[in-house]
Amino acid sequence: MDKIRVLLVDDHMVVRIGLRALIDAEPDMEVVGDADNGAAGVEAARALRPDVVVMDISMPEMDGLEATRRIRQECPDVQVLILTVHAQEKYLFPVLKAGAAGYVLKSTVDTELLDAIRTVAGGGAFLYPSATRLLLEDYVAQINSGANADEYESLSEREREVLKLIALGYTAAQIGEKLVLSPKTVETYRVRIMEKLNLSSRPDLVQYALKRGLLSEYT
């Protein structure tokens, strides 16, 4: 089984050492590199192409939000998981808008980080209820202001199926099994869907599916 390849980006060496020990102890994942600031993290992501970047927010030279935006633009297959000390909603929204696939509070690293890495590596989003609510409120505000015109009708039937399953939290492999597709083909559908709907992240897909009522039969 291929291991999940993780890049650590944090300006505190002690934190990086602790995270490396935690992650490398798992049989299904390994740390392939680390960086002590956001700019170095972007360079490392370009060179190493990890599956997941575990990213701190407050760092010198380039903060974690800007580094996340650049990594998502230049390496769209690389998922970013943010580490933060802030649980308040006003701090979480910029993280998700930057394109991160989720976030973990530093106070819960020992209990939640490994599950979060597996979730985002598999194509899911690792979000707390407060963040989900914030995303929905923002999406409603955008709809009310006339933003994000609905392009749902441009999706094929298969694209709609994939969209719904992604929003329900299925990984690319699980969707492939359900629809008899390869994970790579599922990923191609995901990219195409996001382009057609003018969305930039997986949390955006969840928002969109909820707004369209695509998940009403499951809630």
Accessible surface in RSA format (square Angstrom, percent):
REM  Atomic radii and reference values for relative SASA: ProtOr
REM  Chains: A
REM  Algorithm: Lee & Richards
REM  Probe-radius: 1.40
REM  Slices: 20
REM RES _ NUM      All-atoms   Total-Side   Main-Chain    Non-polar    All polar
REM                ABS   REL    ABS   REL    ABS   REL    ABS   REL    ABS   REL
RES MET A   1   193.19 100.0 110.77  73.3  82.42 196.2  85.60  72.8 107.58 142.5
RES ASP A   2   138.97  97.3 118.29 117.7  20.68  48.9  38.16  89.8 100.81 100.5
RES LYS A   3    95.00  46.3  82.25  50.5  12.75  30.4  37.96  34.2  57.04  60.8
RES ILE A   4    28.44  16.2  27.22  20.3   1.22   2.9  28.44  20.5   0.00   0.0
RES ARG A   5    76.22  32.0  76.22  38.9   0.00   0.0  33.00  45.1  43.21  26.2
RES VAL A   6     0.00   0.0   0.00   0.0   0.00   0.0   0.00   0.0   0.00   0.0
RES LEU A   7     0.00   0.0   0.00   0.0   0.00   0.0   0.00   0.0   0.00   0.0
RES LEU A   8     0.35   0.2   0.35   0.3   0.00   0.0   0.35   0.2   0.00   0.0
RES VAL A   9     0.81   0.5   0.00   0.0   0.81   1.9   0.00   0.0   0.81   2.2
RES ASP A  10     1.28   0.9   1.28   1.3   0.00   0.0   1.28   3.0   0.00   0.0
RES ASP A  11    47.12  33.0  25.46  25.3  21.66  51.2   4.77  11.2  42.35  42.2
RES HIS A  12   102.11  55.8  99.40  69.1   2.71   6.9  71.38  73.6  30.73  35.8
RES MET A  13   122.89  63.6 116.51  77.1   6.38  15.2  79.31  67.4  43.58  57.7
RES VAL A  14   118.17  77.8 114.89 104.0   3.29   7.9 115.13 100.0   3.04   8.2
RES VAL A  15    51.68  34.0  44.87  40.6   6.81  16.4  51.01  44.3   0.67   1.8
RES ARG A  16    33.83  14.2  33.39  17.0   0.44   1.0   4.69   6.4  29.14  17.7
RES ILE A  17   104.59  59.5 102.22  76.1   2.37   5.7 103.50  74.5   1.09   2.9
RES GLY A  18    39.89  49.2   0.00   N/A  39.89  49.2  33.86  92.9   6.02  13.5
RES LEU A  19    10.61   5.9   9.88   7.1   0.73   1.8  10.06   7.1   0.55   1.5
RES ARG A  20    83.15  34.9  83.15  42.4   0.00   0.0  35.67  48.7  47.48  28.8
RES ALA A  21    65.71  60.4  49.60  76.5  16.12  36.7  59.13  83.3   6.58  17.4
RES LEU A  22    52.46  29.2  46.24  33.1   6.23  15.7  52.18  36.6   0.28   0.8
RES ILE A  23     0.00   0.0   0.00   0.0   0.00   0.0   0.00   0.0   0.00   0.0
RES ASP A  24    68.11  47.7  43.46  43.3  24.65  58.3  26.32  62.0  41.79  41.7
RES ALA A  25    79.64  73.2  42.88  66.2  36.76  83.6  54.32  76.5  25.32  67.1
RES GLU A  26    39.96  22.9  38.41  29.1   1.55   3.7   0.29   0.6  39.66  32.4
RES PRO A  27   106.64  77.7  89.16  81.3  17.47  63.5  98.79  81.6   7.84  48.7
RES ASP A  28    24.26  17.0  24.08  24.0   0.18   0.4  10.98  25.9  13.27  13.2
RES MET A  29     0.78   0.4   0.00   0.0   0.78   1.9   0.00   0.0   0.78   1.0
RES GLU A  30    65.14  37.4  65.14  49.3   0.00   0.0   9.01  17.4  56.13  45.8
RES VAL A  31    13.63   9.0   0.00   0.0  13.63  32.8   0.00   0.0  13.63  37.0
RES VAL A  32    40.47  26.6  13.19  11.9  27.28  65.7  21.12  18.4  19.35  52.5
RES GLY A  33    13.48  16.6   0.00   N/A  13.48  16.6  13.48  37.0   0.00   0.0
RES ASP A  34    62.64  43.9  37.79  37.6  24.84  58.7   0.72   1.7  61.92  61.8
RES ALA A  35     8.34   7.7   2.12   3.3   6.22  14.2   8.34  11.7   0.00   0.0
RES ASP A  36    70.65  49.5  67.14  66.8   3.51   8.3  12.00  28.2  58.65  58.5
RES ASN A  37    15.56  10.7  15.56  15.0   0.00   0.0   0.23   0.6  15.33  14.8
RES GLY A  38     0.00   0.0   0.00   N/A   0.00   0.0   0.00   0.0   0.00   0.0
RES ALA A  39    30.97  28.5  29.57  45.6   1.40   3.2  29.78  41.9   1.19   3.1
RES ALA A  40    37.03  34.0  28.67  44.2   8.36  19.0  34.03  47.9   3.00   7.9
RES GLY A  41     0.00   0.0   0.00   N/A   0.00   0.0   0.00   0.0   0.00   0.0
RES VAL A  42     3.97   2.6   3.90   3.5   0.07   0.2   3.90   3.4   0.07   0.2
RES GLU A  43   102.46  58.8  99.43  75.2   3.03   7.2  43.88  84.9  58.59  47.8
RES ALA A  44    18.99  17.5  12.27  18.9   6.73  15.3  18.65  26.3   0.35   0.9
RES ALA A  45     0.12   0.1   0.12   0.2   0.00   0.0   0.12   0.2   0.00   0.0
RES ARG A  46    89.07  37.4  77.11  39.3  11.96  28.5  41.52  56.7  47.55  28.8
RES ALA A  47    86.02  79.1  46.48  71.7  39.54  89.9  57.19  80.5  28.82  76.4
RES LEU A  48    60.12  33.5  52.33  37.4   7.78  19.6  54.58  38.3   5.54  14.9
RES ARG A  49   124.85  52.4 114.51  58.4  10.34  24.6  52.26  71.4  72.59  44.0
RES PRO A  50     3.49   2.5   0.00   0.0   3.49  12.7   0.00   0.0   3.49  21.7
RES ASP A  51    56.22  39.4  51.95  51.7   4.27  10.1  11.48  27.0  44.74  44.6
RES VAL A  52     0.00   0.0   0.00   0.0   0.00   0.0   0.00   0.0   0.00   0.0
RES VAL A  53     0.00   0.0   0.00   0.0   0.00   0.0   0.00   0.0   0.00   0.0
RES VAL A  54     2.00   1.3   0.16   0.1   1.85   4.5   0.16   0.1   1.85   5.0
RES MET A  55     0.00   0.0   0.00   0.0   0.00   0.0   0.00   0.0   0.00   0.0
RES ASP A  56     8.01   5.6   7.87   7.8   0.14   0.3   0.00   0.0   8.01   8.0
RES ILE A  57    32.37  18.4  32.37  24.1   0.00   0.0  32.37  23.3   0.00   0.0
RES SER A  58    84.17  71.1  73.81  98.5  10.35  23.9  47.12 100.3  37.05  51.9
RES MET A  59    19.98  10.3   0.00   0.0  19.98  47.6   3.98   3.4  15.99  21.2
RES PRO A  60    72.65  52.9  60.32  55.0  12.33  44.8  71.95  59.4   0.70   4.4
RES GLU A  61   148.96  85.5  90.53  68.5  58.43 139.1  45.88  88.8 103.08  84.2
RES MET A  62    25.97  13.5  18.75  12.4   7.22  17.2  25.67  21.8   0.30   0.4
RES ASP A  63    63.13  44.2  57.53  57.3   5.60  13.2  16.05  37.8  47.07  46.9
RES GLY A  64     0.00   0.0   0.00   N/A   0.00   0.0   0.00   0.0   0.00   0.0
RES LEU A  65    32.16  17.9  32.16  23.0   0.00   0.0  32.16  22.6   0.00   0.0
RES GLU A  66    53.12  30.5  53.12  40.2   0.00   0.0  21.28  41.2  31.85  26.0
RES ALA A  67     0.00   0.0   0.00   0.0   0.00   0.0   0.00   0.0   0.00   0.0
RES THR A  68     0.31   0.2   0.31   0.3   0.00   0.0   0.31   0.4   0.00   0.0
RES ARG A  69    95.50  40.1  94.05  47.9   1.45   3.5  39.84  54.4  55.67  33.7
RES ARG A  70    94.20  39.6  94.13  48.0   0.08   0.2  11.17  15.3  83.04  50.3
RES ILE A  71     0.66   0.4   0.33   0.2   0.33   0.8   0.66   0.5   0.00   0.0
RES ARG A  72    31.93  13.4  23.31  11.9   8.61  20.5  11.90  16.3  20.03  12.1
RES GLN A  73   139.14  77.8 106.62  77.9  32.52  77.4  43.76  93.1  95.38  72.3
RES GLU A  74    71.68  41.2  51.50  39.0  20.18  48.1  35.93  69.5  35.76  29.2
RES CYS A  75     0.57   0.4   0.57   0.6   0.00   0.0   0.00   0.0   0.57   0.6
RES PRO A  76    68.99  50.3  68.96  62.9   0.02   0.1  68.96  56.9   0.02   0.1
RES ASP A  77   101.30  71.0  84.96  84.6  16.34  38.6  31.41  73.9  69.89  69.7
RES VAL A  78     3.07   2.0   3.07   2.8   0.00   0.0   3.07   2.7   0.00   0.0
RES GLN A  79    13.27   7.4  13.27   9.7   0.00   0.0   5.21  11.1   8.06   6.1
RES VAL A  80     0.06   0.0   0.00   0.0   0.06   0.1   0.00   0.0   0.06   0.2
RES LEU A  81     0.00   0.0   0.00   0.0   0.00   0.0   0.00   0.0   0.00   0.0
RES ILE A  82     0.09   0.0   0.09   0.1   0.00   0.0   0.09   0.1   0.00   0.0
RES LEU A  83     2.85   1.6   2.85   2.0   0.00   0.0   2.85   2.0   0.00   0.0
RES THR A  84     4.18   3.0   1.41   1.4   2.77   6.6   3.05   4.1   1.13   1.7
RES VAL A  85   103.51  68.1  73.87  66.9  29.64  71.4  76.93  66.8  26.58  72.1
RES HIS A  86    63.47  34.7  62.10  43.2   1.37   3.5  36.49  37.6  26.99  31.4
RES ALA A  87    58.83  54.1  45.75  70.6  13.08  29.7  46.83  65.9  12.00  31.8
RES GLN A  88   101.64  56.8  93.99  68.7   7.65  18.2  47.37 100.8  54.27  41.2
RES GLU A  89    49.51  28.4  45.64  34.5   3.86   9.2  20.26  39.2  29.25  23.9
RES LYS A  90   150.49  73.4 127.29  78.1  23.19  55.2  82.53  74.3  67.96  72.4
RES TYR A  91    84.01  39.2  78.25  44.5   5.76  15.0  47.02  35.3  36.99  45.6
RES LEU A  92     1.25   0.7   1.25   0.9   0.00   0.0   1.25   0.9   0.00   0.0
RES PHE A  93    43.74  21.9  43.74  27.1   0.00   0.0  43.74  26.5   0.00   0.0
RES PRO A  94    53.24  38.8  47.66  43.4   5.59  20.3  52.69  43.5   0.55   3.4
RES VAL A  95     0.33   0.2   0.23   0.2   0.10   0.2   0.23   0.2   0.10   0.3
RES LEU A  96     3.46   1.9   0.03   0.0   3.43   8.6   0.33   0.2   3.13   8.4
RES LYS A  97   112.79  55.0  88.18  54.1  24.61  58.6  56.64  51.0  56.16  59.8
RES ALA A  98     5.39   5.0   0.10   0.2   5.29  12.0   0.76   1.1   4.63  12.3
RES GLY A  99     6.25   7.7   0.00   N/A   6.25   7.7   3.90  10.7   2.35   5.3
RES ALA A 100     0.00   0.0   0.00   0.0   0.00   0.0   0.00   0.0   0.00   0.0
RES ALA A 101     3.18   2.9   1.39   2.1   1.79   4.1   3.03   4.3   0.15   0.4
RES GLY A 102     0.00   0.0   0.00   N/A   0.00   0.0   0.00   0.0   0.00   0.0
RES TYR A 103     1.39   0.6   1.39   0.8   0.00   0.0   0.97   0.7   0.43   0.5
RES VAL A 104     0.00   0.0   0.00   0.0   0.00   0.0   0.00   0.0   0.00   0.0
RES LEU A 105    28.79  16.0  28.79  20.6   0.00   0.0  28.79  20.2   0.00   0.0
RES LYS A 106    64.40  31.4  49.35  30.3  15.06  35.9  31.69  28.5  32.72  34.8
RES SER A 107    99.15  83.8  59.71  79.7  39.45  90.9  58.83 125.3  40.32  56.5
RES THR A 108    34.37  24.4  32.81  33.3   1.56   3.7  34.37  46.2   0.00   0.0
RES VAL A 109    24.53  16.1  23.49  21.3   1.04   2.5  23.49  20.4   1.04   2.8
RES ASP A 110   108.82  76.2  85.30  84.9  23.52  55.6  38.11  89.7  70.71  70.5
RES THR A 111    99.91  71.1  72.17  73.2  27.74  66.1  71.67  96.3  28.24  42.7
RES GLU A 112    47.67  27.4  47.16  35.7   0.51   1.2  12.31  23.8  35.36  28.9
RES LEU A 113     0.09   0.0   0.00   0.0   0.09   0.2   0.00   0.0   0.09   0.2
RES LEU A 114    28.51  15.9  27.71  19.8   0.81   2.0  27.71  19.5   0.81   2.2
RES ASP A 115    81.78  57.3  79.49  79.1   2.29   5.4  18.91  44.5  62.87  62.7
RES ALA A 116     0.00   0.0   0.00   0.0   0.00   0.0   0.00   0.0   0.00   0.0
RES ILE A 117     0.00   0.0   0.00   0.0   0.00   0.0   0.00   0.0   0.00   0.0
RES ARG A 118    80.77  33.9  71.31  36.4   9.47  22.5  44.17  60.4  36.61  22.2
RES THR A 119    48.86  34.8  40.12  40.7   8.74  20.8  28.31  38.0  20.55  31.1
RES VAL A 120     0.10   0.1   0.00   0.0   0.10   0.3   0.00   0.0   0.10   0.3
RES ALA A 121    36.57  33.6   5.46   8.4  31.11  70.8   6.62   9.3  29.95  79.3
RES GLY A 122    24.93  30.7   0.00   N/A  24.93  30.7  23.36  64.1   1.57   3.5
RES GLY A 123     9.22  11.4   0.00   N/A   9.22  11.4   6.91  19.0   2.31   5.2
RES GLY A 124     6.91   8.5   0.00   N/A   6.91   8.5   6.85  18.8   0.06   0.1
RES ALA A 125    33.54  30.8   8.15  12.6  25.40  57.8   8.15  11.5  25.40  67.3
RES PHE A 126    39.27  19.6  37.58  23.3   1.69   4.4  39.27  23.8   0.00   0.0
RES LEU A 127    44.51  24.8  13.55   9.7  30.96  77.8  13.67   9.6  30.84  83.0
RES TYR A 128    45.94  21.5  44.99  25.6   0.95   2.5  45.94  34.5   0.00   0.0
RES PRO A 129   108.72  79.2  99.71  90.9   9.01  32.7 105.74  87.3   2.98  18.5
RES SER A 130    29.67  25.1  27.50  36.7   2.17   5.0  20.84  44.4   8.83  12.4
RES ALA A 131     0.00   0.0   0.00   0.0   0.00   0.0   0.00   0.0   0.00   0.0
RES THR A 132    45.70  32.5  45.64  46.3   0.06   0.1  34.77  46.7  10.93  16.5
RES ARG A 133   121.35  51.0 118.99  60.7   2.36   5.6  53.63  73.3  67.72  41.0
RES LEU A 134    30.19  16.8  30.00  21.5   0.19   0.5  30.13  21.2   0.06   0.2
RES LEU A 135     5.81   3.2   5.81   4.2   0.00   0.0   5.81   4.1   0.00   0.0
RES LEU A 136    59.32  33.0  59.07  42.3   0.24   0.6  59.20  41.6   0.12   0.3
RES GLU A 137    96.90  55.6  86.80  65.7  10.10  24.0  44.94  86.9  51.96  42.4
RES ASP A 138    35.74  25.0  29.90  29.8   5.85  13.8   9.73  22.9  26.01  25.9
RES TYR A 139     7.18   3.4   7.18   4.1   0.00   0.0   6.05   4.5   1.13   1.4
RES VAL A 140    80.91  53.2  80.07  72.5   0.84   2.0  80.91  70.3   0.00   0.0
RES ALA A 141    56.85  52.3  46.70  72.1  10.15  23.1  52.18  73.5   4.66  12.3
RES GLN A 142    41.92  23.4  40.16  29.3   1.76   4.2  20.79  44.3  21.13  16.0
RES ILE A 143    58.84  33.5  47.68  35.5  11.15  26.9  47.68  34.3  11.15  30.3
RES ASN A 144   120.82  83.3  83.09  80.3  37.73  90.8  30.37  73.1  90.44  87.4
RES SER A 145    89.61  75.7  47.66  63.6  41.95  96.6  51.39 109.4  38.22  53.5
RES GLY A 146    63.78  78.7   0.00   N/A  63.78  78.7  36.11  99.1  27.67  62.0
RES ALA A 147    42.98  39.5  29.79  46.0  13.20  30.0  39.98  56.3   3.00   7.9
RES ASN A 148    46.01  31.7  26.75  25.8  19.26  46.4  10.94  26.3  35.07  33.9
RES ALA A 149    76.63  70.5  54.01  83.4  22.62  51.4  63.17  89.0  13.46  35.6
RES ASP A 150    66.72  46.7  37.48  37.3  29.25  69.2  25.15  59.2  41.57  41.5
RES GLU A 151    77.37  44.4  74.99  56.7   2.38   5.7  16.88  32.6  60.49  49.4
RES TYR A 152    21.33  10.0  21.13  12.0   0.20   0.5   8.09   6.1  13.24  16.3
RES GLU A 153   136.07  78.1 114.99  87.0  21.08  50.2  66.05 127.8  70.02  57.2
RES SER A 154    55.63  47.0  30.61  40.9  25.02  57.6  41.38  88.1  14.25  20.0
RES LEU A 155     7.20   4.0   0.00   0.0   7.20  18.1   0.18   0.1   7.02  18.9
RES SER A 156    54.60  46.1  42.08  56.2  12.52  28.8  50.68 107.9   3.92   5.5
RES GLU A 157   124.96  71.7 116.52  88.1   8.45  20.1  59.82 115.7  65.15  53.2
RES ARG A 158    80.48  33.8  77.99  39.8   2.48   5.9  20.09  27.5  60.39  36.6
RES GLU A 159     1.88   1.1   1.88   1.4   0.00   0.0   0.00   0.0   1.88   1.5
RES ARG A 160    57.65  24.2  55.80  28.4   1.85   4.4  11.51  15.7  46.14  28.0
RES GLU A 161    65.15  37.4  60.44  45.7   4.71  11.2  22.39  43.3  42.75  34.9
RES VAL A 162     0.00   0.0   0.00   0.0   0.00   0.0   0.00   0.0   0.00   0.0
RES LEU A 163     0.00   0.0   0.00   0.0   0.00   0.0   0.00   0.0   0.00   0.0
RES LYS A 164    55.85  27.2  55.85  34.3   0.00   0.0  17.75  16.0  38.11  40.6
RES LEU A 165    21.19  11.8  21.19  15.2   0.00   0.0  21.19  14.9   0.00   0.0
RES ILE A 166    11.81   6.7   5.55   4.1   6.26  15.1   5.55   4.0   6.26  17.0
RES ALA A 167    11.34  10.4   0.00   0.0  11.34  25.8   0.00   0.0  11.34  30.0
RES LEU A 168    58.27  32.5  25.69  18.4  32.59  81.9  29.82  20.9  28.45  76.6
RES GLY A 169    45.69  56.3   0.00   N/A  45.69  56.3  27.40  75.2  18.29  41.0
RES TYR A 170    70.18  32.8  66.49  37.8   3.69   9.6  31.31  23.5  38.87  47.9
RES THR A 171    34.18  24.3  34.06  34.5   0.11   0.3  30.61  41.1   3.57   5.4
RES ALA A 172    25.39  23.3  21.81  33.7   3.58   8.1  22.90  32.3   2.49   6.6
RES ALA A 173    52.17  48.0  48.25  74.5   3.92   8.9  48.67  68.5   3.50   9.3
RES GLN A 174    84.05  47.0  82.83  60.5   1.21   2.9  22.59  48.1  61.45  46.6
RES ILE A 175     1.05   0.6   1.05   0.8   0.00   0.0   1.05   0.8   0.00   0.0
RES GLY A 176     2.98   3.7   0.00   N/A   2.98   3.7   1.61   4.4   1.37   3.1
RES GLU A 177   144.34  82.9 115.57  87.4  28.76  68.5  48.31  93.4  96.03  78.4
RES LYS A 178   113.38  55.3  81.35  49.9  32.03  76.3  40.42  36.4  72.95  77.7
RES LEU A 179    27.78  15.5  19.17  13.7   8.61  21.6  22.51  15.8   5.27  14.2
RES VAL A 180   134.74  88.7 112.94 102.2  21.80  52.5 119.28 103.6  15.46  41.9
RES LEU A 181    42.59  23.7  25.32  18.1  17.28  43.4  32.77  23.0   9.83  26.4
RES SER A 182    55.39  46.8  44.37  59.2  11.02  25.4  44.02  93.7  11.37  15.9
RES PRO A 183    71.52  52.1  70.00  63.8   1.53   5.5  70.40  58.1   1.12   7.0
RES LYS A 184   171.01  83.4 163.27 100.2   7.74  18.4 111.31 100.2  59.70  63.6
RES THR A 185    51.87  36.9  48.71  49.4   3.16   7.5  26.41  35.5  25.47  38.5
RES VAL A 186     2.72   1.8   2.72   2.5   0.00   0.0   2.72   2.4   0.00   0.0
RES GLU A 187    44.39  25.5  44.24  33.5   0.15   0.3  34.28  66.3  10.11   8.3
RES THR A 188    66.99  47.6  61.97  62.8   5.02  12.0  44.54  59.8  22.45  33.9
RES TYR A 189    38.55  18.0  38.55  21.9   0.00   0.0   6.63   5.0  31.92  39.3
RES ARG A 190     8.14   3.4   8.14   4.1   0.00   0.0   2.17   3.0   5.97   3.6
RES VAL A 191    60.79  40.0  59.44  53.8   1.35   3.3  60.67  52.7   0.12   0.3
RES ARG A 192    97.20  40.8  95.96  48.9   1.24   3.0  25.41  34.7  71.78  43.5
RES ILE A 193     0.00   0.0   0.00   0.0   0.00   0.0   0.00   0.0   0.00   0.0
RES MET A 194    15.27   7.9  14.71   9.7   0.56   1.3  12.29  10.5   2.98   3.9
RES GLU A 195   129.30  74.2 102.75  77.7  26.55  63.2  48.31  93.4  80.99  66.1
RES LYS A 196    74.11  36.2  57.27  35.1  16.84  40.1  46.18  41.6  27.93  29.7
RES LEU A 197     7.20   4.0   0.19   0.1   7.01  17.6   0.70   0.5   6.50  17.5
RES ASN A 198   120.46  83.1 103.81 100.3  16.65  40.1  24.83  59.8  95.63  92.4
RES LEU A 199    21.18  11.8   5.59   4.0  15.60  39.2   7.77   5.5  13.41  36.1
RES SER A 200    77.13  65.2  59.30  79.1  17.83  41.1  50.01 106.5  27.11  38.0
RES SER A 201     2.66   2.2   2.61   3.5   0.05   0.1   1.38   2.9   1.28   1.8
RES ARG A 202    19.64   8.2  18.10   9.2   1.55   3.7   5.32   7.3  14.33   8.7
RES PRO A 203     0.96   0.7   0.96   0.9   0.00   0.0   0.96   0.8   0.00   0.0
RES ASP A 204    25.63  18.0  25.63  25.5   0.00   0.0   3.18   7.5  22.46  22.4
RES LEU A 205     0.00   0.0   0.00   0.0   0.00   0.0   0.00   0.0   0.00   0.0
RES VAL A 206    33.13  21.8  33.13  30.0   0.00   0.0  33.13  28.8   0.00   0.0
RES GLN A 207     6.87   3.8   6.51   4.8   0.36   0.9   2.28   4.9   4.58   3.5
RES TYR A 208     4.75   2.2   4.75   2.7   0.00   0.0   4.75   3.6   0.00   0.0
RES ALA A 209     0.00   0.0   0.00   0.0   0.00   0.0   0.00   0.0   0.00   0.0
RES LEU A 210    58.24  32.4  40.59  29.0  17.65  44.4  41.60  29.2  16.64  44.8
RES LYS A 211    72.71  35.5  40.45  24.8  32.26  76.8  38.71  34.8  34.00  36.2
RES ARG A 212    81.13  34.1  54.60  27.8  26.53  63.2   8.28  11.3  72.85  44.2
RES GLY A 213    35.55  43.8   0.00   N/A  35.55  43.8  23.81  65.3  11.75  26.3
RES LEU A 214    25.18  14.0  19.13  13.7   6.05  15.2  23.06  16.2   2.12   5.7
RES LEU A 215     9.55   5.3   9.13   6.5   0.42   1.0   9.32   6.5   0.23   0.6
RES SER A 216    77.96  65.9  60.81  81.2  17.15  39.5  41.14  87.6  36.82  51.6
RES GLU A 217   126.24  72.5  84.92  64.2  41.32  98.4  41.57  80.4  84.67  69.1
RES TYR A 218   117.77  55.0  81.02  46.1  36.75  95.6  62.82  47.2  54.95  67.7
RES THR A 219   132.62  94.3  65.45  66.4  67.17 160.1  85.53 114.9  47.09  71.2
END  Absolute sums over single chains surface
CHAIN  1 A    10439.3       8353.6       2085.7       5789.2       4650.0
END  Absolute sums over all chains
TOTAL         10439.3       8353.6       2085.7       5789.2       4650.0
